[in-house]
Structure formats: C-alpha cells, structure tokens
Amino acid sequence: MSWSVKWRASVGLVGLGIKYLAITMLVPLIVAVAYGEDIWVFLVSMALVAATGLLVERVDPDPDLGPREALLFVSLAWLAAAVIGTIPYLLAGYGTASTVATPTNALFESMSGFTTTGATVLGEISTDRHSHALLMWRQLTQWLGGMGIIVLMIAILPEVAVNGAQLMASEAPGPELQKLTPKIAETARALWLIYFAFTVLLVVLLYALHLLGMAPNMDLYNAVAHGFSTLPTGGFSPEAESIGAFSAIVQWVIIPFMVVAGVNFALFWHVLRGEAEVMLENAEFRVYAGSIAAMTALLAVILYSGAAPSLEIGGTTQGVAENSLRQAAFQIGSLLNSTGFATADFAQWDAHAQVVLLFTMFIGGSAGSTGGGVKIVRWLIVGKAIRRELFTSAHPDVVQPVRLGGNVVDEDAIRGIMAFTMLYVVLFALSAVFLSLDAARVGVGLSALESISASLATIGNIGPGFGRVGPFGSYEFFPNTSKLLMIFLMWIGRLEIVPVLAVFISGIDRR
C-alpha cells in the first residue's frame, strides 16, 4: 500500500481555482473605474491571475482526487489564494512607501484577508493613503474566505463537486459536516445563498441608515465594505477607527449580524424550512447564545463600574448604562467568534476587562459558521470526555458514552477533537514564546500579553490582540520571521490544523 500523495492532481485543480479567482477582481475593478483609481492595477492583476491559473491547471487537466490528494488540494488552494491575493497589493505599492509593497507584508495582509483573521500591516488605513479599489479588494478577500473558497468552488464548478464531500469535510470549520441536501453541490449552494442573503440584508440596512441621516459616513462604499467583512467574521475596515468611526445605531445594527455569523449556517437552513425547533434544541447553539449573553453581562458590569477610561474612540462607560452595554455586546460579539471589529480601544481597558476578553477569544464560534477559534462544540465534547474519564476512574466497570444533544459521539471523533485541541494549545503556546524571543532578537520590546494575544489572534483567526496589536494597532513592527510564522498560523488556523499537518506527515509521490 502506498502512503504517498499524487500531487499533480491536487495542483491541477488549484489552477482551476486560481483561474476563476481572476473573475472576482471585477468587483474592485468596478470600484477603480468609479473612483478613477488603480484601474491598471486590477486590469494587470486579472490578466496575471488568469494566466497563472491556466498554466497551473495544465499540470493535470483531468484531476482525480483521493483522500490524501483532497487534503493537499485544500491546503494548497488556500495558500495559493493568499499568494495570488498579494498581486494587487504589490502592484499598487510599487514605487511607493506603502507598507504592503514588500512581499512578506503583502502576503501577511492577503493571508489575513482570505483566512478572515483581520490582523493588518497596512499602517495608515484611509482612502487618502490607499485607493478605494485596493481597500475594497482587501474587504472582498475576507468575504470570499468566510464561507470557504472550496465550498464556493463546489457550488459552481462541476469538476470540483465530484470530490465535494471530502473537500468540504477538509475545509469546513468544526469537527462535523452536516449534509443538507442529497447532493453535496446543492448543500454548498444553499450555504452560500444563506451567506449571500445575510450580507445583502446588512448592506441594505447600513445604507438605509445613511439615507435616513442616522449614519452620515455610512455611504454605499462603506456599507458594502462592512457587509463584506461582517458576515465572514473578518474585521477589516476601510476606516482607521473600525466601527468606532460610525454612530451608535450602526454599532447596534452590526452586533446581531456578528452573532449570526458565529452560528452554524445549517441551522438557518432548517429555520427557512419551518424547522426552527432544530435551532432551539441544538446544544451548541444554546451554549453559544448563553456564552454571549453571560460574557456580555459580565463585561457590561465591569465597564459600568469604571474599567474603561474616557477614550477618544468609544467614550466613557463609567456610570453610562447604554454605552457600557453597547461596548460590551459589541466586543464580546466580535471577539467570541473572531470577527475582530472594535468600537473602542480595549487595549487601554483595565486588567479585569482584558482578562474577560482574553478568555472570550479562546471560545470560538460554532461548527459550520464563519467564526474562528477552537469552536464551542469541541469545548463541549472535551468537557464531557474529561467528566467521563473522572467518573470511570471511580467506577471502572461502568460504560458511559459521551453524548451531545442526545446522540452518542463516536470515539474516533472524540480522539480527533482531543488531538486538535491539544495541537491548538501547543502551537499557540510555542508560537507565543517564539514571537517574544524573535522580537527580543531584533531589539523590539514585546510584553507577555502582546506575544500571547498575537499568537492567539493569528492561530484563532481573531485579528486584534492587546497592546500594540490592539484593535487600532498594527502587526507591522514585527520582524519578517515573526510575520512568516503568523502567516503560517493564520493558514493552519483557518484549515483547523489537521489538513495541513496531515499533508506534511504524508509522503508526496514525486511522479
């Protein structure tokens, strides 16, 4: 039996994806034409991407994927998307002092976009410094990565749909894939249509607030841009002050959409079919909703008691009930499922509030959502497995299966979840140590909280951390070696570690 991976089939299919990625650049090209900025950047980018895709596709024009080839394809497709996504940054920054004009920074920004991390090295974020088209490309990369570029390919490309089940299982966030329809391509289309519908609804609501005079700076450009980054739990914004640049009513409108983005999208399918009880009875959804409510209430009390100083962005919360509740609900809704938006500089809040936020970052969204992190269903199963271990230690003759929602969880699934959780924690801890040591090597002072939060924010696809990597900070000051590590963390974090590491462990057939 051969354990090698036939790489040609995987690479050939990656070429197909690259070719169609050129079409998505029509969106920033339209923006470029509308504003008269960087038109040549996206014309050249589209030509280069299409040509690259056609060439790579010729490696194997008729791919046939086995399980290992599927893992390699998924891993390479996300890496290739990030690499291809650097082209507009490099072209737009050519001959300028732009911070994304270097390959490492451009790859960091692109990987952060496609993996919906939201960490940035862009430096000054404004349409005065960067074109509207380039910033819209930055937003669009998050929207493409939110529901998953492989899921999108399965939905629209018959060549990919043939291997759809195993590809979605490799890419889908969470330990399980729920098949909604008899054909996997129909499931992919259903998920993307729900995702698209929520995005359009948010854009319409945001722009309506502008037309009604309740959000003067939420014009059509900003409404589309923030629609592109809210539903994928991305966190990029063309505004330097993120959502703090907009009125309180805009913040209240965005909060429920961030919460929605962290819910298993399959549950919305059941709601549309008149089966709302499926959502209400779902154990993970109940814990997710309960966690948001509990953490919001706790943080609101802390903020109301005076944990946050009077800030230029966010204002004072001490003794102000509405602002305390809004800031708490927004930050919890943003960080629990890894959105990464902010309405206040929580890096300046006191230790009590920051501890609550740091704990929140570990939780993650639901399986089947666009949220990052470990995922709530994994924590549920880990907790139940630990409880069972303690119980059977005292009662060795008792057979006690782990149950979730009344169903017995397969023992192989439990082992996989325990392995993932251990890998996640170990990689996070080792990376935090490396970031601290690497910063010291080049004379950059990095606090323990900054290194811990930077590691967690990248592997969990969260984006902002604390200190200089806070919600209005930047990762630009890190040395290139640290940035390369964080690029790797964002990549494997989005694919939930196992597919990427499994490819490294498997041999690669050189034929």
N, C-alpha and C positions, 0 to 999 in steps of 0.2 A: 504493500500500500504506500502511495506517495503522499507525503505531507506538504509538498511544495505548492506554491501559488503560481498559476499561469498568468503572468502579469499583463500580457498583451491584450487579453480580453477586457480586463479592467481599464487599461489605459485607453483602448479604443472607444469605450463607452464614455470615458471622461471627455474625450474630444467632442463627442456629440453634445454633451452638456455645455462645453465651452462655446461651441458654435452658436447655440441658442442664447447664451448669456449676452451676446452682442445685441440681440434684439431689445433686451431690457434697457440698454443705453439710449433708446429712443426717448425715454422719459426725461433724463437730464438734457438731452439734445433739444427737445422742445422748449425746456426752460431756458437753455442757452440762446435759442433763437428769440424767445420772448424778451429776454433782457439784453440781448446783443453782447453776450459774454462767453468766451471759451467755446465758440462754435467749432473751431478747428480741433480743439482738444477731443471732443466727443466724436467727431467725424473720423479722425485718425484712430481713436480708441476702438470704435466699432469695426473698422477695417482690420486692425491688428488682431482683435479678438476673433473675428470670423475666420481670418486666415489661419490663425493658430489652431482653432478648433478643427478646421478641415484637414490640416496636416496631421494633427494628433489622432484624429478619427481613422486615418489610413493605416495606423498601426495594426488594427484589427477591425475591418468594417462590418463584420458579422459576429459580434461577441456572444459567447455562451458562458454564463457565469455559474460557477458552483458556489458553495457556501463561503469558501475562503476568498474566492475572487470577488464575491459580493462585499465582504469586509474591506478588501483592498480598494475596490471601486468607491465605496462610501468615504473612506479616509482620504483617498486621492482627490475625489470630487470637491470636498470642502477645502482642501489645501489649494487645489487649482483655482477655485473660485476666488480665494483670498489673494493669490498671486496675480491673477488676471485683474482683480479689482484695484491693484496698485497703479495700473497704466494711466488712468485719468489724473491721479494724484501726481505722478511723476511728470507727466506732460504739462499739467497746469503749473507745476512748481519749477519747471525748467528755467534756469537763468534768473530765478528769484531767491529771496531769502526765506521762502516758505519752509516750515519745519517738516513738511511731508515731502520735500523734494529729494530726500535720501531714501534709498531702497529699504532700509530697516524700518524707518519711521512710516513709510508708505505701506509696508506690509503689516506693521502693527495696527495702523488705522483701518486698513482693509479687513484684516482678520477680526478686529474688534467689531467691525460693522456686520460682517456676514455671520459671526457667531452671536450677535446681539449682545455683546458684552457692554459696550458703551464707554470703555476706557479710551482716552484720547491723548494724542501727542500733537494735536493741531496747533497748540499755542493760542493765539488770539482768535476767537471764534466770532466772526462777523462777516456780513456781506460786503463790508468795506475792504476787508483783507482777502477774502476768498469769494469767488464768483457764486451767484445763486445756483448755477448749474452744478458746480462741484459739491456744494453743500447738499444739494438735492440727491446727488449720486450717493453721498455719504448716508443720507437717510434711507434711500432705496435699498442699499445693501442690507440694512437691518430687516426691512420688510421681506426681502427675498429669503433671508436666512431664518426668519421667525418660524414659519410653519415647516420649513425644511426644503432645500433645493432639490433633494432627491424625491420627496413627496410630490413636488411640483412636476418634476420630470416624469414620474409615474403617471400623473394625472393627464399629461398632454402628449407623451411620446410612447407609442406602442412598443418601440424597441426596448424601452426600459420596463414597461408594465409587465413584460413576460417574466421578469425576475422580481416583480413588485413586492411580494410578501416578505422575502428575506431581506430586501433592501430597506423596506420600511422598518422592519424589526431592528436593523442595524442602526438606523438613523433616529427613529422616534424616541423622544425623551421619556424616560421611565422604563421600568422593567417589563412592561407588558404592552402588547398591541391589540387593540380591540377592532375587529373587522366588522364594519357597519353594514356592508352590502356583500352580496355573493362574489362580486369581482373586486379585486384589490384596487384596480384603477378607479372604480366608482367610489370606493372609500376615500381615496386620495382626493378626488374631485370634490366630494362632499365636505371634507375638512377644509380645503382651500376656499370653497364657496362661503362657508361659515366665517372663515377668517377674513375674506374679502368684504363680506357684508358688514361685519363689525367695524372694519376700517372705514368703509364708506359712511356708515352711520356717524362715527366720531368726527370725520371730516366735515360732514354736513352740520352737525351740532356746533362745532367750533366756529365755522364760518358764519353760521346763523347768529351767534353771539356778536360777531364783528358787525354784521349788517344791522343788528338791533342797537348798536352803540355800547354794548356791555363789555367789549373786548377790543379796544381801538387798534391794537397792534396785531391782532389775530387775523391777518388778511388771508386770502386764499392760499398764498405760498406757505405761510406758517401753518395753516390748517392741514394742508396736505402733508407737509413735512412732519408734523407731530402725529398725524394719523399713521404715517409710515413707521414711526418708532415706538408708538404706544402699544399697539396690539402684538408686535413681536417681542415685547419687553426689552426693547433695545436701549433707550435712554439718550441717544444722540439728539441734539437740538441745534438749529442754526442760531440760537440765541445764547450768548455767553452766560446769561443768568438762568439758563434752562427754563423750567416752568415758572420760576420765580419772577420772570420778566412779564408775566401776564396777571390779569386780575384774579381775584379770589374765586369768582364764578367759573373761570376757566379751570382752575385747580380742582374745584368740586366736580366739574364735568369729567375730567380726566381720571379721577380716583376710581369710579366704578369700572371703567374700561381697563385700567391696570389690574384690578381684581379679576375681571372676566378673563384676561389674558393668562392668568395663572390657573384657570380651571381646565380640566380635561375637556377638550373640544368635542369629544364623542358624546359627552353628556348633553351638549346643546342639540345634537342630532336627535337624541331621544325627546328633548323638550319640544322640538319642532314637530315631532311625530305624535304629540299629545301624551307623552310618557314622562311627565315632569316628576313623577314619584321615583323614577330611576335616579335622578339627580339628588333628590332629597334623601334617599336611602343609601346613597353612596358613602361609604365610611371615610374615604379620603376627602371628599368634598366637605363633609361635616367638620372634619378636623381642620381643613384649610380655612373654612369660614370662621370657625371658632378661634383659630390661632390669630387671624387678622383682627377679630373683634377684641380678643383679650389683650394682645400686644398694643393695639391702638389705645385702648382704655388706660393701660398702664403708662404708656408714654405720654398720653394727654395729661394725666395727673402730675407726672414729673415735670412736664413743660409748664403747666399752670402754676406749679409751686416755685418756678423760677430757675429751671435748669438751663434755659437759653437766655443769653444776654440780648439786649436790643440790637438787632443786626440790620444792616442796610438792606439786605435781602431777607425777607421773612418777617421782619419787625419783631416786636416784643410779644412774648407769650405769657409772661407772669401776670396772673390775675385776669387774663383775657380769654374767656372760655372758647369763643368761636375760633380764634387763631390757634389756640392750643390744640383743639380737636382737629382742625384742618391740617395743621402741620404734622400732627401725629398720624392721622389717617393717611396722609399723602406719603410720608416717609416709610411707614410700615407697608403700605400697599406697593410702594416702589421697590423696597429692598427685599421683602419676603419672597417675591417671585422674580427678583433680579432685573427689574425694569431699569433702575438707575437714574430716573429723573429726580430732581430735587427742587424744593421751593424755599429752602433755607440752607445756610452753610452749617450743617450739623457737625462738621469737624470742630466748630467752636462751642458746641454744647458741652455741658459738664460730663463727668465720668459716668454718672448714673444713666443718663440718656444714651451715651455712646455704648455702654455695655448692653443695653436693651437692643440697640440697632445691630451690634455685632452678633448677638445671639440670633436676631431675626435673619441675618444673612446666611446662617447655617441651615435654615429650614428648607427653603426652596419651594417651587410651585408644585403643581400636580403632575402626575404622569400624563402624557398626551396633551400637555399645554405647551405654550411657547416659553414658559418660565425655565430658569436655570436652577442650579443648586442640586443638592442630593435628592430631592423630591420627598414629599410627605409620605407617600406610600412606602418608601424604603424605611423611613424612620419608624413607621408603624410596625412594619414586619420585623425590623431589628429589635424593637422594644418587646414585641410578643415572643420572639425567639429567645431573647435573654430571660424573659419571665419563665418561659417553658424550661429552660436549662436550670434555672434556680429551683423550680418546682420538682423536676425529675431528679435533681440531686438529692432531695429529701425523700422522694418517692420513686425509687429506681424501677419498680415493677409497673408503673403507670405509663401507658402510651398516650401521649397528648399531642395531637397535631396542632399546627398553627393555623388559625382561622382568620379570615378577613372578610367582613361582610357576610358571614355565614358560610363561606366557601373555604375548603381546605387549601392551603397554599402548598404547592408542590415543593418537595425537599430540595430538588435541584434549583428551583427559583430562590429558595432561602439561601442556599450556599452562594449563588451568584450575587445576591443582594449583599450578603455579608462581605464577600470578596470586593465588590465595588466600593462599599462604604470604607473598608479598610484601606484600599488603594487611594481613595479620595483623600482621606485624612493624612495618610503617609506622604503623598505627593504634595499636599498643601503645606504640611509642616516642613518637609525638606526644602521646598521652594522658598518658604519664608526665611529659612536660615541662609540659603544661597543669596537671596536678594539683599539681606543685611550685610553679608560678607563681601559681596561684589560691590556694593555701594561704598563700603569702607575702603576697599582696594583702590578706588579712584578718588578718595577723599570726600565723598558725599555722605553727610551725616544723615542716617536714616533711623528713626526711632523704632522700637519694637512694634508699636501699634501700627506704624506705617508699613513695615515689612509684612506683618501678619495680614493686614487688611488688603494690601496689594496682591499678595498671593491668593487670598480667598476671593477677592474681587475678580481675578482673571480666571482661575480654575472653575469658579462658580458662575462665570459669565454675568457678573453683577455690575462691574464698571467702577463706581466711586468707592473709595475707602475713607481713610481718615488722614488728617494732617495735609501734607502737600498733594496727596492723591484723593483729596476730598471731592465733594460734588462740583466745586468750581475750580478744582486744581487740574493738574496735568501729569502724565507719566513721562513727559519729555526729558526730565532731568536724569532719568535712569541711564546707566551705561548701556551700550548696544548689547552686551552679553546678557544683561538682565531683561532687556526688551525681547531678545530672541527666546529666552526661557518663557516669558509671559505669553509670547505668540504661541509657543507650544502648548502652554497651559490652556489658553483660550480654545485652541483646536481640539485637544483631547477632552476638555471640559464640555464643549458643545456635543461631541460624539459620545460623551459619558464613558471615556477612558478605555473601555474594553475593546471596541472595534480597532482602535489604533494600536494598542499594545498587542492584541492578538495577531495583527499583521506582522509586527516586529518579531514575535515569537515564532510564527510560521516561517518555513523556508520559502524562498522565492525561486521558482523554476526559471532558469536563465534562457530557456528556449524562446 
